[in-house]
Amino acid sequence: MENEKKFISLLSDYGFKVAFADESDTLFLRKALQALIKSDIPIKKVQFLRNEFVGITEDSRGGVFDLVCEDENQRTFIVEMQLGYYKHFIQRAKFYAFQRFNTLVEKGKYQFDNLTPIYCIGFLAKGIFPKSNEYYHFGRLMNQKGEELDQQITHIIVEINKFEKKENDIQSDLDKLIYIMKNLENIKGVDQLPKFLTEDWIEQAMKKLDKSQMTPDQRMHYEMMLAKNATIIEMLKEDEKKQIAKETAKKMKAKGISNTDIQDITGLSLNEIQSL
Protein backbone atom coordinates (compact mmCIF):
# COMPACT_ATOMS: atom_id res chain seq x y z
CA MET A 1 0.00 0.00 0.00
CA GLU A 2 3.01 2.32 0.49
CA ASN A 3 3.45 2.63 -3.27
CA GLU A 4 -0.21 3.39 -3.92
CA LYS A 5 -0.65 6.75 -5.57
CA LYS A 6 -2.21 9.42 -3.36
CA PHE A 7 -4.32 11.15 -6.00
CA ILE A 8 -6.67 9.80 -8.65
CA SER A 9 -5.83 10.94 -12.17
CA LEU A 10 -8.01 13.65 -13.68
CA LEU A 11 -7.72 11.68 -16.90
CA SER A 12 -9.67 8.75 -15.46
CA ASP A 13 -13.44 8.58 -15.85
CA TYR A 14 -13.86 8.78 -12.08
CA GLY A 15 -11.44 11.68 -11.70
CA PHE A 16 -13.03 13.62 -14.54
CA LYS A 17 -16.54 13.17 -13.17
CA VAL A 18 -15.83 14.08 -9.54
CA ALA A 19 -13.74 17.13 -10.43
CA PHE A 20 -15.57 18.55 -13.45
CA ALA A 21 -19.12 17.25 -13.09
CA ASP A 22 -19.90 17.81 -9.40
CA GLU A 23 -23.19 19.73 -9.45
CA SER A 24 -22.97 20.50 -5.72
CA ASP A 25 -19.83 22.63 -6.13
CA THR A 26 -18.85 23.91 -9.58
CA LEU A 27 -15.89 26.14 -8.67
CA PHE A 28 -13.30 23.94 -10.41
CA LEU A 29 -15.44 23.54 -13.52
CA ARG A 30 -16.15 27.26 -13.78
CA LYS A 31 -12.48 28.23 -13.36
CA ALA A 32 -11.43 25.54 -15.84
CA LEU A 33 -13.93 26.69 -18.48
CA GLN A 34 -12.88 30.32 -18.01
CA ALA A 35 -9.24 29.28 -18.50
CA LEU A 36 -10.02 27.16 -21.57
CA ILE A 37 -11.81 29.99 -23.40
CA LYS A 38 -9.11 32.43 -22.19
CA SER A 39 -11.57 34.89 -20.69
CA ASP A 40 -10.81 37.50 -18.04
CA ILE A 41 -14.45 37.50 -16.96
CA PRO A 42 -15.34 34.92 -14.29
CA ILE A 43 -18.11 32.43 -14.99
CA LYS A 44 -20.53 32.93 -12.12
CA LYS A 45 -22.67 29.82 -12.43
CA VAL A 46 -23.27 26.79 -14.61
CA GLN A 47 -26.33 24.67 -15.15
CA PHE A 48 -25.80 21.03 -16.11
CA LEU A 49 -27.82 19.92 -19.12
CA ARG A 50 -28.91 16.47 -20.17
CA ASN A 51 -25.84 14.73 -21.56
CA GLU A 52 -27.72 12.27 -23.75
CA PHE A 53 -29.23 13.25 -27.08
CA VAL A 54 -31.29 11.41 -29.65
CA GLY A 55 -30.98 11.51 -33.42
CA ILE A 56 -32.91 14.13 -35.37
CA THR A 57 -34.61 11.48 -37.49
CA GLU A 58 -35.54 7.88 -36.78
CA ASP A 59 -32.45 6.57 -38.56
CA SER A 60 -29.91 9.16 -37.39
CA ARG A 61 -27.39 8.69 -34.61
CA GLY A 62 -27.72 9.88 -31.05
CA GLY A 63 -24.98 9.99 -28.45
CA VAL A 64 -23.81 10.83 -24.95
CA PHE A 65 -21.68 13.83 -23.99
CA ASP A 66 -19.17 13.41 -21.16
CA LEU A 67 -20.40 16.75 -19.83
CA VAL A 68 -22.60 19.53 -21.17
CA CYS A 69 -23.54 22.67 -19.31
CA GLU A 70 -24.68 26.26 -19.81
CA ASP A 71 -23.46 29.39 -18.01
CA GLU A 72 -25.32 32.54 -16.95
CA ASN A 73 -24.83 34.01 -20.44
CA GLN A 74 -26.42 30.96 -22.11
CA ARG A 75 -23.09 29.83 -23.52
CA THR A 76 -23.01 26.05 -24.01
CA PHE A 77 -19.93 24.05 -23.04
CA ILE A 78 -19.60 20.50 -24.33
CA VAL A 79 -16.63 18.80 -22.64
CA GLU A 80 -15.22 15.48 -23.83
CA MET A 81 -12.27 13.43 -22.62
CA GLN A 82 -10.48 10.84 -24.77
CA LEU A 83 -7.98 8.46 -23.15
CA GLY A 84 -6.87 6.48 -26.18
CA TYR A 85 -5.82 7.58 -29.65
CA TYR A 86 -8.86 8.45 -31.77
CA LYS A 87 -8.00 9.99 -35.14
CA HIS A 88 -11.62 10.94 -35.92
CA PHE A 89 -12.08 12.99 -32.74
CA ILE A 90 -12.59 16.22 -34.70
CA GLN A 91 -15.45 14.67 -36.68
CA ARG A 92 -17.06 13.49 -33.44
CA ALA A 93 -16.63 16.96 -31.91
CA LYS A 94 -18.32 18.56 -34.95
CA PHE A 95 -21.14 16.04 -34.70
CA TYR A 96 -21.72 16.93 -31.05
CA ALA A 97 -21.51 20.69 -31.69
CA PHE A 98 -24.00 20.51 -34.56
CA GLN A 99 -26.38 18.45 -32.46
CA ARG A 100 -26.43 21.23 -29.89
CA PHE A 101 -26.65 23.87 -32.63
CA ASN A 102 -29.78 22.18 -33.95
CA THR A 103 -31.50 22.49 -30.57
CA LEU A 104 -30.81 26.24 -30.50
CA VAL A 105 -32.43 26.93 -33.87
CA GLU A 106 -36.11 27.78 -33.47
CA LYS A 107 -38.03 24.78 -34.70
CA GLY A 108 -40.26 25.18 -37.74
CA LYS A 109 -39.04 28.69 -38.62
CA TYR A 110 -35.30 28.24 -39.08
CA GLN A 111 -34.64 31.43 -37.14
CA PHE A 112 -30.90 32.02 -36.72
CA ASP A 113 -31.08 35.27 -34.76
CA ASN A 114 -29.70 35.43 -31.22
CA LEU A 115 -28.02 32.02 -31.31
CA THR A 116 -25.83 31.61 -28.24
CA PRO A 117 -22.19 30.45 -28.43
CA ILE A 118 -21.19 26.79 -28.30
CA TYR A 119 -17.78 25.72 -27.04
CA CYS A 120 -16.85 22.12 -27.85
CA ILE A 121 -13.87 21.19 -25.67
CA GLY A 122 -11.81 18.03 -25.97
CA PHE A 123 -9.13 16.79 -23.57
CA LEU A 124 -6.97 14.24 -25.38
CA ALA A 125 -4.49 12.11 -23.46
CA LYS A 126 -2.84 11.30 -26.81
CA GLY A 127 -2.36 13.81 -29.61
CA ILE A 128 -4.09 13.73 -32.99
CA PHE A 129 -2.20 16.54 -34.75
CA PRO A 130 1.30 15.16 -35.46
CA LYS A 131 2.27 18.16 -37.61
CA SER A 132 1.69 20.68 -34.81
CA ASN A 133 3.80 21.27 -31.70
CA GLU A 134 0.98 23.19 -30.02
CA TYR A 135 -0.83 21.55 -27.13
CA TYR A 136 -3.77 23.99 -27.13
CA HIS A 137 -5.89 24.48 -30.27
CA PHE A 138 -8.61 27.13 -30.53
CA GLY A 139 -10.56 27.15 -33.78
CA ARG A 140 -13.48 28.93 -35.43
CA LEU A 141 -14.70 29.24 -39.00
CA MET A 142 -12.10 31.19 -41.01
CA ASN A 143 -11.72 32.31 -44.63
CA GLN A 144 -8.67 31.74 -46.83
CA LYS A 145 -6.89 34.75 -45.31
CA GLY A 146 -7.41 33.64 -41.73
CA GLU A 147 -10.18 36.17 -41.11
CA GLU A 148 -12.86 35.01 -38.67
CA LEU A 149 -16.23 34.45 -40.32
CA ASP A 150 -18.25 33.19 -37.37
CA GLN A 151 -17.98 33.05 -33.57
CA GLN A 152 -20.97 30.86 -32.82
CA ILE A 153 -19.16 27.50 -32.63
CA THR A 154 -15.68 27.24 -31.15
CA HIS A 155 -13.63 24.06 -30.99
CA ILE A 156 -10.97 23.78 -28.29
CA ILE A 157 -8.64 20.77 -28.33
CA VAL A 158 -6.04 20.14 -25.62
CA GLU A 159 -3.39 17.51 -26.42
CA ILE A 160 -2.17 16.79 -22.91
CA ASN A 161 0.74 14.57 -23.92
CA LYS A 162 2.38 17.55 -25.68
CA PHE A 163 2.39 19.73 -22.56
CA GLU A 164 6.01 19.95 -21.36
CA LYS A 165 6.09 23.14 -19.28
CA LYS A 166 7.94 22.98 -15.99
CA GLU A 167 6.63 24.39 -12.73
CA ASN A 168 8.63 27.63 -13.03
CA ASP A 169 7.20 28.33 -16.48
CA ILE A 170 3.56 28.03 -15.47
CA GLN A 171 1.62 31.25 -14.97
CA SER A 172 -1.80 31.11 -16.63
CA ASP A 173 -4.78 29.21 -15.21
CA LEU A 174 -4.88 27.23 -18.46
CA ASP A 175 -1.36 25.92 -17.89
CA LYS A 176 -2.17 25.16 -14.24
CA LEU A 177 -5.18 23.15 -15.36
CA ILE A 178 -3.24 21.13 -17.94
CA TYR A 179 -0.36 20.61 -15.51
CA ILE A 180 -2.54 18.97 -12.88
CA MET A 181 -4.39 16.95 -15.51
CA LYS A 182 -1.09 15.52 -16.68
CA ASN A 183 0.81 15.28 -13.39
CA LEU A 184 -1.57 15.01 -10.42
CA GLU A 185 -1.53 11.22 -10.32
CA ASN A 186 2.26 11.25 -9.82
CA ILE A 187 2.28 13.73 -6.91
CA LYS A 188 2.90 11.65 -3.78
CA GLY A 189 2.46 14.18 -0.98
CA VAL A 190 1.81 17.75 0.12
CA ASP A 191 5.54 18.47 0.28
CA GLN A 192 5.75 17.96 -3.50
CA LEU A 193 2.97 20.39 -4.40
CA PRO A 194 3.89 23.37 -6.57
CA LYS A 195 2.75 26.66 -5.01
CA PHE A 196 0.04 27.27 -7.60
CA LEU A 197 -1.72 24.06 -6.52
CA THR A 198 -2.76 25.82 -3.30
CA GLU A 199 -5.30 27.99 -5.14
CA ASP A 200 -8.86 27.38 -3.95
CA TRP A 201 -10.25 25.92 -7.19
CA ILE A 202 -7.38 23.47 -7.53
CA GLU A 203 -7.43 22.53 -3.86
CA GLN A 204 -11.12 21.73 -4.22
CA ALA A 205 -10.45 19.27 -7.02
CA MET A 206 -7.48 17.70 -5.25
CA LYS A 207 -9.54 17.06 -2.13
CA LYS A 208 -12.09 15.15 -4.22
CA LEU A 209 -9.28 13.18 -5.86
CA ASP A 210 -7.41 12.31 -2.65
CA LYS A 211 -7.80 8.56 -2.12
CA SER A 212 -7.38 8.91 1.65
CA GLN A 213 -10.57 11.02 1.75
CA MET A 214 -12.74 8.47 -0.07
CA THR A 215 -15.63 6.68 1.60
CA PRO A 216 -15.93 2.89 1.13
CA ASP A 217 -18.70 3.45 -1.44
CA GLN A 218 -16.57 5.97 -3.34
CA ARG A 219 -13.64 3.55 -3.27
CA MET A 220 -15.78 0.74 -4.71
CA HIS A 221 -17.15 3.05 -7.41
CA TYR A 222 -13.61 4.14 -8.29
CA GLU A 223 -12.34 0.55 -8.54
CA MET A 224 -15.25 -0.40 -10.81
CA MET A 225 -14.60 2.55 -13.14
CA LEU A 226 -10.88 1.76 -13.12
CA ALA A 227 -11.60 -1.75 -14.36
CA LYS A 228 -13.93 -0.35 -17.02
CA ASN A 229 -11.25 2.12 -18.18
CA ALA A 230 -8.69 -0.67 -18.48
CA THR A 231 -11.06 -2.65 -20.69
CA ILE A 232 -11.79 0.37 -22.91
CA ILE A 233 -8.09 1.18 -23.30
CA GLU A 234 -7.33 -2.41 -24.33
CA MET A 235 -10.14 -2.25 -26.90
CA LEU A 236 -8.75 0.99 -28.28
CA LYS A 237 -5.27 -0.54 -28.52
CA GLU A 238 -6.67 -3.54 -30.37
CA ASP A 239 -8.55 -1.26 -32.77
CA GLU A 240 -5.36 0.71 -33.41
CA LYS A 241 -3.37 -2.47 -34.06
CA LYS A 242 -6.08 -3.72 -36.42
CA GLN A 243 -6.00 -0.46 -38.37
CA ILE A 244 -2.21 -0.59 -38.70
CA ALA A 245 -2.46 -4.19 -39.93
CA LYS A 246 -5.02 -3.19 -42.55
CA GLU A 247 -2.85 -0.31 -43.79
CA THR A 248 0.11 -2.70 -44.04
CA ALA A 249 -2.02 -5.23 -45.90
CA LYS A 250 -3.12 -2.60 -48.44
CA LYS A 251 0.51 -1.76 -49.22
CA MET A 252 1.39 -5.44 -49.54
CA LYS A 253 -1.53 -6.08 -51.90
CA ALA A 254 -0.42 -3.14 -54.03
CA LYS A 255 2.98 -4.84 -54.38
CA GLY A 256 1.38 -8.10 -55.55
CA ILE A 257 2.04 -10.12 -52.41
CA SER A 258 -0.32 -13.07 -52.08
CA ASN A 259 -3.24 -12.94 -49.65
CA THR A 260 -1.90 -16.03 -47.86
CA ASP A 261 1.44 -14.35 -47.19
CA ILE A 262 -0.33 -11.15 -46.10
CA GLN A 263 -2.44 -13.21 -43.70
CA ASP A 264 0.68 -14.82 -42.17
CA ILE A 265 2.39 -11.45 -41.68
CA THR A 266 -0.52 -9.26 -40.51
CA GLY A 267 -2.74 -11.75 -38.72
CA LEU A 268 -5.80 -10.57 -40.66
CA SER A 269 -8.35 -13.05 -41.92
CA LEU A 270 -8.64 -13.78 -45.64
CA ASN A 271 -12.06 -12.13 -45.68
CA GLU A 272 -10.59 -8.96 -44.15
CA ILE A 273 -7.77 -8.91 -46.69
CA GLN A 274 -10.07 -9.53 -49.63
CA SER A 275 -12.37 -6.68 -48.56
CA LEU A 276 -9.54 -4.11 -48.59
N, C-alpha and C positions, 0 to 999 in steps of 0.2 A: 504493500500500500504506500510505502515511502516514495516510490517513483510515480505514483498516480498524479496526473496533472491537476493543478488547483482549479483552473478555469476551463469552462466549456467553450469550445470554439464558436465564434459568431458565424462561422461558415457551415455549421451543422444545422439541420432542420430545427432541432430543439433550441439551439442558441439564437438562431434568427428569430424564431417565434417569440421567445420570452423577452428578447431585447427590443425588437422592432414592433411587435404586434400585441403588446400589452395594453389593452384598452383602459385599464385602471390608472395607468400613469404613462403618458405619452411624451415625456420630456425628451428622452433619447431619440425617439422617432422624429419629433419636431426639429430638434437641433440637427439631426442627420440630414433631413430633407432640405433644411435651409442651407446646409453646407454643400449638398449635392447640386443645388440649383445656383449656388454662389450668390446668394442674396444677403444684403445687409439688414434686411427687415425680418425680425423674428416671426415665426409662425406661431400664432397664439393658441390655436386649437385644431384638432383633426377629428374627423368623424369617420369611423370605419364603415366601409360599404361592403355589400355582399361580394364575396370573392369568386363566386361561381356564376358563369353566364351560359346561356343557351344559344344555339345557332339561330340566325335570323329566319331561315326557312327550315322546313322539316328535314331536309337532307344536309344542311350545313353544319359545320363543326361548332361545338361549344368548347368550354375549357374552364380552368380554375387558376386564378391569380394566386401568387404567394401572399400578396397583400395589396389591397386597394383602399385608398382613403381620400378624403376631400378636406381641404382646409377652410378657414373662415372666409376666404375670397373665392370659394367654389373652384379652386384649382384641384384637378384630379392627379393623384400620384399612384401609379401602378409600379410596384416593386417586385422584382423577380431575382432569385438567386439560383445560380447554376454551378454545381460542384464539378461535374465532369466536362470534358470537351464537347461542345455542341456547335458545329460549324454553321447551322441554320438559325442561330439564336436571333439574329437581326430580323429574319422573316417572322419568327414567332412574336418578337416584340412589336412589329408592325401590325400583325394580326390582332394582338391584344389592344393596341392603341386604337385601331380602327373599330374594334368592337365597342369600346367606350365612346368613341366619336359618334357612332351610330345612335347611341342612347341619348346623346345631347341634342341631336337634330330633331326639331319638332316634327312629330309623326304626322304624315298625311299632307303636310304643306311644304316640306323641304325648306324650312326657314333656317338660314345660316347666320342670322344676326345674333350677336351677343353670345357666341359660343365661348365657353370658358376653357382655359389652357389645360392640356394633358401632358404630364411628364411620365414617360415610360422609362424606368430605371432598372438596369440590370447589373447585378454583382456577379462577376465571373471569376471563379477560382483559377481557371485556365484561360489564357488569351485566345482570341479568335482573329486578331489582326496582326499577322506575322510581319507585315511590311511597316508597321508603325511601332515606334518606341514609347509612345504615349500610353499612360495607364488610365487616363481619364478622357473620355470622348463625349463631346456635347454637340449634338447635331440637330439642325432644322432644315426646312426646304430652302435650297439655294439655287440661284441661276448660274450660268456658265462663268460669270465673273466673281462668284462668291458673295453676291449680294443676297441678303435675306429676303425671301418672298413671303414667308408665313411664320408666325410665332405660335400657332395654335397647338401643334404637336411637337414636343421636344423629346428626343431620345438621348439618354445618358447611359453610357456603358463604362463600367469600371473593371479593368483587367487587373485583379489583385496580385497576380503572380509577377507582374511587371513593376510593382511598387518596390523601390530599393532605397528610399530615403532613410537616413539614420536619424536618431533621436534629435541631434543638434540641428538638423535641417528642417525640422517640422515646426510650422508656425500656424498654418490655416486649420480651421476646423475640419475641412475636407481631408487633409493629410492625417490629422489625428484619428479621424474615423477609419480611414483605410489602414492605418498603422495597427489599430487594435483589432481590426478584422483579420489582418494577416498574422499578427504576433501574439494575441492575447493567450491563446492556448499554451504557448511556450513560456509564459511568465509564471515563475514558481512561487513567488512570495512578494509581500509588500515592499521589501527592501530593494526589489528589482524594478519597481514601478518608475517610469519616467514622470517628471513633474506634471506634465500636462494631463496625465491620467487621474489627477486629483480633482479635475473639474466636475461640477455636480452632475452633468448629464452623462459623463463617462462613468463616474462612480456608481450611478444608478444602475447602469447596464452591468457593470462588473459584479455588483452585489447579487444580481439575478443569476449571473453565470458562475458564481462561486460554489463549487461542489459541496463545501463544508456547510453551506447555508440551506441545502436542499432538504425537504421533508422526504420521508420514505416513499410517498406517492410520487413526488417529483422525480426522485431517483429512479423509480421503476419506469416512469414515462420516458425519461431520458435514455435508459438502457434499451427500451423498445425501439425508440427512434434511431438510436445508434445502430442497432441491428438492421433496421430498414435502410438506413443510409448505405451501410456496407453492401447490402444486396444491390441497391441501385447503382452504386459505383462499379461493382463487378459487371453488371449488365451493360453499363456504358463502355467499359473497357472492351467487353466482348464485341459490342457493336462497332467500336473503332477498329479492332483487329479484323473483323469481317470486311469492313469497308476497304482497309488497306489490302487485304487479300484479293478483293474484287478488282481493285485498281491494278494490282500486279498481274492478275489473270488477263485483263484486257490488253496489257502491253505484250504479254506472252503470246496471246492469240494473234495479235497484229504481226508478230514475228514468225508466225506459222508453226508454233510449237503445238504438239498434239494435246488434245483435251485430257488424255490419260496422264501425260507428264505434268500438265498444269495441276491436275487433281492431286498428284503425289506431292508437288511442291507447295501448293497453297492450302491444301486441306479442304477445298471447296468440293461440293458434290458435282457430279456431271451435269445435273439439271441446272445448277447455279451457273456453271461455266457456259453451258449452251445458251442460257438466257441473256448473257452479257452482249 
